[in-house]
Amino acid sequence: MILLEPFLLSLFFFICMVSVEQKAKEEGLPSKGYDKIKLTNIYVRMFHGMGCIYYIFPLIKKNNYQLSNMNHKDDYDELTFIINRSISYFLWDILALLIEEEKEKILFIAHHLLTILGIYSGIVCLNNTYNIALGLLIGEITNPLHQMIDILKVIKYRNIYFEIFYLVSFITIRAGIGVKALVSTMNNINEFDDYKLISNGCIYSYSINISIYLLLIPLSLNWSYKQYRSIRKYLYIHL
C-alpha cells in the first residue's frame, strides 16, 4: 500500500483537475489550461512533505528534540514506515520528473537518488532510524512552502515576499539545524567506546548517513544561491 500511495494520489489529483476544467468548459467559464501533469506532481510532493511533518515531528518531540540518537530503542515500526513511505515517494517523483517539463530535472533526480540511498541506510541499522527520520524532517519541513511557490509559478503569479520567507526558512533549517545535527551525529560516533561492537550494517549506515549529509550541503547551497539571484533580479526590476 505504501508503494501505491503516491501513484493513487497522482491519479486522484489529475482526475480532479481534468474534471474541474471539463466542468468549466461545459458551463462556459474561462479555463486557463494550466499544465495538469506539473500541477499533479507538485501536489503529490507537497503531500509527501506534509506527511513527513505529520509522522516525524511527534516522534522527535517525544525524544525531547534530540539532534542525534545512536542508541534509539523505540518506535522502529513507525520509523521504518516513514522511511519506506518516503522511498516510495522519491521513486515515484523520479518517474514523474522524467515525463515532466522541468529545467533542472537532472539535479532533482540526482538529489532524489542520493536521498534514497541515505534514508535506506536506516533499514540496515535500526539504531540509526531516528537520525534518518530527523534528516527527513529537516529536508522536508520547508517542502510545502517550496511547492506553494511552484504552484504560483505555474499560474503565472509571483509573491516575492513569500519567496524571501521561504529562502530564509530554508537556509536557517538546512545550514543551522541540519549542520548542527550532522556535527552531533559525528560527535556521537566518535564517542563509541568500542567500535568492534558496531555491526557492519551500522558502520555502513552511519558512513552513508554522514556522506549523504555532506553531499547534500553543496546541493542546498547551490539551490539557495539560485533562489537568491532570482529574488534579487526581481527586486532590481520591480523596485
Secondary structure by P-SEA (a helix, b strand, c coil): cccaaaaaaaaaaaaaaaaaaaaaaaacccccccaaaaaaaaaaaaaaaaaaaaccaaaaaaacccccccccccaaaaaaaaaaaaaaaaaaaaaaaaaccccaaaaaaaaaaaaaaaaacccccccaaaaaaaaaaaaccaaaaaaaaaaaaaaccccaaaaaaaaaaaaaaaaaaaaaaaaaaaaaaaaccccccccaaaaaaaaaaaaaaaaaaaaaaaaaaaaaaaaaaaaaacc
